[in-house]
């Protein structure tokens, strides 16, 4: 138990395309990971929408969700998230209504305000880049209406979608969605795995301003962290270099496939680049079980979130599976008897 409650652990996956491999293989690895996650007791498995990225295969997010849901049976599967400014609420309601009609009450709809791409790519998605983000609150409310019970006089219906009541989660990396999630009485997931600066402020705003809704009578907060767990601290740090290179490429404006791990980052980044990457990776827990368990315990005690969602950008599929299997062991030890974890 942490903070007097049992904390759910979940997974965020972007279907990383490894150097030398294809999107087909990345999606196959995603399904395999989800199937293992289900056996290991993870609560939910989310996929994220990104476009024009060489190393990410989850652009058609609702299609990828259906693929994962078809290969699992109890795991909650959803988006973390759908970038709502890229779409009409009606289309998303129909897509997720269809998923819920096929797979039942284990589909989640996490939505974000960012485009998940650059401006040029966003225009290629046929959206008005000038006003799409400004319309986000109204789009969320429209989405709620299209997925909720039919209202008297309603003209437009999502079919499938209407009355499926697919749960909506608001995602954010600043305080904007914290205010909106609180106002609408929705659960809130913070992207602290790449934007740690506003984590505590956003959580405080969300909890202080939360208004109970028909869906949730109290705040429900999630936060994302990076993890790499191995049998030794040294091996975990080596595996984690793939993630560090990914963030380094991001700040350099490069969109490369997932790179294999290396022994040291020192010859690759400058001191300024190292500082920037490490700032983005403030909430990264890397090492053997003892080190990772202590870091995660401190994070959970400091944030008091209801759910931890982890992302693991590890190059080799077998090592990524091993990392998340070890993390599942850490979770069980933390829940059962805090402080009992050994490497």
C-alpha positions as CSV (number, residue, x, y, z in Angstrom):
1,X,0.0,0.0,0.0
2,X,1.2,3.5,-0.8
3,X,-0.5,6.5,0.8
4,X,-3.0,4.1,2.3
5,X,-4.3,2.9,-1.1
6,X,-3.5,0.3,-3.7
7,X,-1.9,1.9,-6.8
8,X,-2.7,0.7,-10.3
9,X,0.2,0.3,-12.7
10,X,-0.5,0.8,-16.4
11,X,1.6,1.0,-19.7
12,X,1.8,3.7,-22.3
13,X,3.2,2.4,-25.6
14,X,4.0,4.2,-28.9
15,X,4.8,1.1,-31.0
16,X,8.4,2.1,-31.3
17,X,9.9,1.2,-34.7
18,X,13.4,-0.1,-34.1
19,X,16.3,0.8,-36.4
20,X,16.4,-1.9,-39.1
21,X,12.8,-3.0,-38.6
22,X,9.3,-2.0,-39.9
23,X,6.0,-0.8,-38.6
24,X,4.6,-4.2,-39.0
25,X,7.1,-5.7,-36.6
26,X,6.6,-2.8,-34.1
27,X,2.9,-3.4,-34.0
28,X,3.5,-7.1,-33.5
29,X,5.8,-6.3,-30.6
30,X,3.1,-4.0,-29.2
31,X,0.5,-6.8,-29.2
32,X,3.0,-9.2,-27.6
33,X,3.8,-6.6,-24.9
34,X,0.1,-6.1,-24.2
35,X,-0.6,-9.8,-23.9
36,X,2.3,-10.1,-21.3
37,X,1.0,-7.0,-19.5
38,X,-2.4,-8.6,-19.1
39,X,-0.8,-11.7,-17.5
40,X,1.4,-9.6,-15.3
41,X,-1.6,-7.7,-13.8
42,X,-1.2,-4.3,-15.4
43,X,-4.4,-2.3,-15.3
44,X,-4.5,-0.7,-18.7
45,X,-2.5,-0.4,-22.0
46,X,-2.6,2.9,-23.8
47,X,-1.4,3.9,-27.3
48,X,-0.5,7.4,-28.4
49,X,-1.3,9.4,-31.6
50,X,1.8,10.9,-33.3
51,X,2.2,11.7,-37.0
52,X,5.1,11.9,-39.4
53,X,7.4,10.2,-37.0
54,X,9.8,7.5,-38.4
55,X,10.0,5.7,-35.1
56,X,6.3,5.5,-34.1
57,X,3.8,3.1,-35.6
58,X,0.7,4.1,-33.6
59,X,-0.5,7.0,-35.8
60,X,-3.8,5.3,-36.6
61,X,-4.4,5.0,-32.9
62,X,-8.0,3.6,-32.9
63,X,-6.9,0.9,-35.4
64,X,-4.0,-0.1,-33.2
65,X,-6.3,-0.1,-30.1
66,X,-8.6,-2.6,-31.9
67,X,-5.6,-4.8,-32.8
68,X,-4.5,-4.9,-29.2
69,X,-8.0,-5.4,-27.8
70,X,-8.5,-8.3,-30.2
71,X,-5.5,-10.1,-28.8
72,X,-6.4,-9.5,-25.1
73,X,-9.5,-10.2,-23.0
74,X,-9.4,-8.4,-19.6
75,X,-6.8,-5.6,-20.0
76,X,-8.2,-2.1,-20.5
77,X,-7.1,-0.7,-23.8
78,X,-7.2,2.9,-25.0
79,X,-5.6,6.1,-26.1
80,X,-3.0,8.1,-24.3
81,X,-4.0,9.9,-26.2
82,X,-6.0,10.9,-29.2
83,X,-5.0,14.4,-30.2
84,X,-8.5,15.9,-30.5
85,X,-7.5,19.0,-32.5
86,X,-6.7,16.7,-35.4
87,X,-10.2,15.3,-35.6
88,X,-13.9,16.0,-35.5
89,X,-15.5,14.8,-32.2
90,X,-18.1,12.9,-34.3
91,X,-15.4,10.8,-36.0
92,X,-13.7,10.0,-32.7
93,X,-17.0,9.1,-31.1
94,X,-17.8,6.8,-33.9
95,X,-14.4,5.1,-33.8
96,X,-14.5,4.6,-30.0
97,X,-18.1,3.7,-30.1
98,X,-17.3,1.0,-32.6
99,X,-14.4,-0.3,-30.4
100,X,-16.7,-0.4,-27.3
101,X,-19.4,-2.2,-29.3
102,X,-16.9,-4.9,-30.3
103,X,-14.8,-5.2,-27.1
104,X,-17.1,-4.1,-24.4
105,X,-16.5,-2.0,-21.3
106,X,-12.7,-2.0,-21.4
107,X,-12.0,0.8,-23.9
108,X,-10.6,4.1,-22.7
109,X,-10.5,7.4,-24.6
110,X,-7.7,9.6,-23.4
111,X,-7.7,13.0,-25.3
112,X,-5.0,15.7,-25.6
113,X,-4.9,19.2,-26.8
114,X,-1.5,19.1,-28.6
115,X,-1.4,18.1,-32.3
116,X,1.1,15.2,-31.9
117,X,2.9,16.6,-34.9
118,X,4.3,19.8,-36.3
119,X,2.2,22.5,-38.0
120,X,2.8,21.4,-41.5
121,X,1.8,17.8,-40.6
122,X,-1.3,19.1,-38.8
123,X,-2.4,21.0,-41.9
124,X,-1.9,17.8,-43.9
125,X,-4.5,16.3,-41.5
126,X,-7.0,18.8,-42.9
127,X,-7.5,20.7,-39.6
128,X,-7.6,24.5,-39.1
129,X,-4.3,25.0,-37.1
130,X,-5.4,28.5,-36.1
131,X,-8.4,27.6,-34.0
132,X,-8.3,23.8,-33.4
133,X,-6.6,24.1,-29.9
134,X,-8.9,26.9,-28.9
135,X,-11.9,24.7,-29.6
136,X,-10.7,21.9,-27.3
137,X,-13.0,22.5,-24.4
138,X,-16.1,22.6,-26.7
139,X,-14.8,19.5,-28.5
140,X,-14.5,17.6,-25.3
141,X,-18.0,18.4,-24.3
142,X,-19.3,17.5,-27.7
143,X,-17.5,14.2,-27.4
144,X,-19.1,13.5,-24.1
145,X,-22.6,14.2,-25.5
146,X,-21.9,12.0,-28.5
147,X,-20.9,9.1,-26.3
148,X,-23.5,9.6,-23.6
149,X,-27.2,9.1,-23.5
150,X,-29.4,10.5,-26.2
151,X,-30.7,14.0,-25.3
152,X,-34.2,15.3,-26.3
153,X,-34.1,17.0,-29.6
154,X,-30.6,15.7,-30.4
155,X,-30.0,15.8,-34.2
156,X,-26.5,14.4,-34.7
157,X,-25.8,10.9,-33.3
158,X,-22.6,8.8,-33.3
159,X,-23.6,5.4,-34.4
160,X,-22.0,3.4,-33.0
161,X,-21.1,5.6,-30.0
162,X,-24.3,7.0,-28.5
163,X,-24.9,5.7,-25.0
164,X,-21.7,3.6,-25.0
165,X,-20.4,5.9,-22.3
166,X,-16.7,5.3,-23.2
167,X,-14.8,6.9,-20.3
168,X,-12.9,10.1,-21.3
169,X,-9.6,11.0,-19.7
170,X,-8.0,14.4,-20.2
171,X,-4.2,14.4,-20.8
172,X,-1.9,17.3,-20.2
173,X,1.7,18.6,-19.8
174,X,0.8,21.9,-18.3
175,X,-2.0,23.3,-16.1
176,X,-4.4,23.9,-19.0
177,X,-6.0,20.4,-19.0
178,X,-5.9,20.3,-15.2
179,X,-8.3,23.2,-15.0
180,X,-10.5,21.7,-17.7
181,X,-10.5,18.2,-16.2
182,X,-11.5,19.6,-12.8
183,X,-14.3,21.7,-14.3
184,X,-15.8,18.8,-16.2
185,X,-15.3,16.3,-13.4
186,X,-13.1,14.0,-15.5
187,X,-10.0,12.0,-14.7
188,X,-6.6,13.6,-15.4
189,X,-3.4,12.1,-16.7
190,X,-0.2,14.2,-16.6
191,X,2.7,13.6,-19.1
192,X,5.5,13.8,-16.5
193,X,7.5,11.3,-18.6
194,X,8.6,14.2,-20.9
195,X,7.3,17.4,-19.3
196,X,8.0,17.2,-15.6
197,X,8.1,20.9,-14.7
198,X,4.4,21.5,-14.0
199,X,3.5,18.1,-12.5
200,X,2.9,19.1,-8.9
201,X,1.2,22.4,-9.8
202,X,-1.1,20.7,-12.2
203,X,-2.1,18.0,-9.7
204,X,-2.8,20.6,-7.0
205,X,-5.0,22.7,-9.4
206,X,-6.9,19.6,-10.5
207,X,-7.6,18.4,-6.9
208,X,-8.5,21.9,-5.6
209,X,-10.8,22.8,-8.4
210,X,-12.4,19.4,-9.0
211,X,-16.2,19.4,-9.4
212,X,-18.0,16.0,-9.0
213,X,-19.7,14.9,-12.2
214,X,-22.0,12.1,-13.3
215,X,-18.9,10.1,-14.1
216,X,-16.6,10.8,-11.2
217,X,-17.5,11.9,-7.7
218,X,-13.8,12.6,-6.7
219,X,-10.6,13.4,-8.5
220,X,-8.7,10.6,-10.2
221,X,-5.1,11.5,-11.1
222,X,-2.6,9.6,-13.2
223,X,1.0,10.4,-13.9
224,X,3.5,8.9,-16.4
225,X,7.1,8.0,-15.8
226,X,9.9,6.4,-17.7
227,X,11.3,3.0,-16.5
228,X,14.0,0.6,-17.4
229,X,14.5,-2.3,-15.0
230,X,17.1,-5.0,-15.3
231,X,18.9,-7.5,-13.1
232,X,21.6,-4.9,-12.4
233,X,21.8,-1.2,-12.3
234,X,24.5,-1.1,-14.9
235,X,22.5,-3.2,-17.4
236,X,19.4,-1.1,-16.9
237,X,21.4,2.1,-17.5
238,X,22.7,0.7,-20.7
239,X,19.2,-0.2,-21.9
240,X,18.0,3.3,-21.0
241,X,20.5,4.9,-23.5
242,X,18.0,4.1,-26.2
243,X,15.5,6.4,-24.5
244,X,18.1,9.0,-23.9
245,X,19.0,9.0,-27.5
246,X,15.4,9.4,-28.4
247,X,15.0,12.5,-26.3
248,X,18.3,13.8,-27.6
249,X,17.1,13.4,-31.2
250,X,13.9,15.2,-30.2
251,X,15.7,18.3,-29.0
252,X,17.8,18.2,-32.2
253,X,14.7,18.1,-34.3
254,X,15.4,14.6,-35.6
255,X,12.8,11.9,-36.0
256,X,14.8,8.7,-36.1
257,X,13.8,5.1,-35.4
258,X,14.5,3.6,-32.0
259,X,18.3,3.2,-31.7
260,X,20.1,0.2,-30.1
261,X,21.7,0.9,-26.7
262,X,25.3,2.0,-26.3
263,X,27.7,1.8,-23.4
264,X,27.9,5.6,-22.7
265,X,26.2,8.8,-23.9
266,X,29.2,11.0,-23.1
267,X,30.6,11.0,-26.6
268,X,27.2,11.7,-28.2
269,X,25.7,14.7,-26.4
270,X,27.1,18.1,-25.4
271,X,26.9,19.3,-21.8
272,X,23.9,21.6,-22.7
273,X,22.1,18.7,-24.5
274,X,22.7,16.4,-21.6
275,X,21.2,19.0,-19.2
276,X,18.1,19.4,-21.4
277,X,17.6,15.6,-21.8
278,X,18.1,15.0,-18.1
279,X,15.6,17.7,-17.2
280,X,13.0,16.1,-19.5
281,X,13.7,12.7,-17.8
282,X,13.4,14.0,-14.3
283,X,10.9,11.2,-13.6
284,X,12.9,8.2,-15.0
285,X,13.4,5.2,-12.8
286,X,16.3,3.1,-14.0
287,X,18.1,0.2,-12.3
288,X,17.6,-3.1,-10.6
289,X,14.4,-3.6,-8.6
290,X,15.6,-2.1,-5.3
291,X,16.7,1.2,-6.9
292,X,13.5,1.4,-9.1
293,X,11.2,0.5,-6.2
294,X,12.6,3.3,-4.0
295,X,12.3,5.9,-6.7
296,X,8.8,4.9,-7.6
297,X,7.8,4.9,-3.9
298,X,9.1,8.4,-3.5
299,X,7.2,9.5,-6.6
300,X,4.0,8.0,-5.5
301,X,4.3,9.4,-2.0
302,X,5.0,12.9,-3.4
303,X,2.3,13.0,-6.0
304,X,-0.4,10.8,-4.3
305,X,-1.6,9.8,-7.7
306,X,-4.2,7.0,-8.1
307,X,-2.5,5.3,-11.0
308,X,1.0,5.2,-12.4
309,X,1.4,4.8,-16.1
310,X,4.9,3.8,-17.3
311,X,6.6,4.0,-20.7
312,X,9.6,1.9,-21.5
313,X,11.6,2.8,-24.7
314,X,13.9,-0.2,-24.8
315,X,15.3,-1.4,-28.1
316,X,15.3,-5.2,-27.7
317,X,11.8,-6.7,-27.3
318,X,12.9,-9.5,-24.9
319,X,14.7,-6.9,-22.7
320,X,11.6,-4.6,-22.7
321,X,9.4,-7.5,-21.7
322,X,11.9,-8.5,-19.0
323,X,11.9,-4.9,-17.7
324,X,8.1,-4.7,-17.4
325,X,8.0,-8.1,-15.8
326,X,10.4,-7.0,-13.2
327,X,8.4,-3.8,-12.7
328,X,5.3,-5.9,-12.1
329,X,7.3,-7.7,-9.3
330,X,8.2,-4.3,-7.9
331,X,4.5,-3.3,-7.9
332,X,3.5,-6.4,-6.0
333,X,6.2,-5.9,-3.4
334,X,5.3,-2.3,-2.9
335,X,1.6,-3.1,-2.5
336,X,2.2,-6.0,-0.1
337,X,5.0,-4.8,2.1
338,X,6.7,-1.5,1.5
339,X,10.5,-1.6,1.9
340,X,10.7,-5.4,1.2
341,X,12.2,-5.1,-2.3
342,X,15.6,-6.5,-2.9
343,X,17.6,-6.6,-6.1
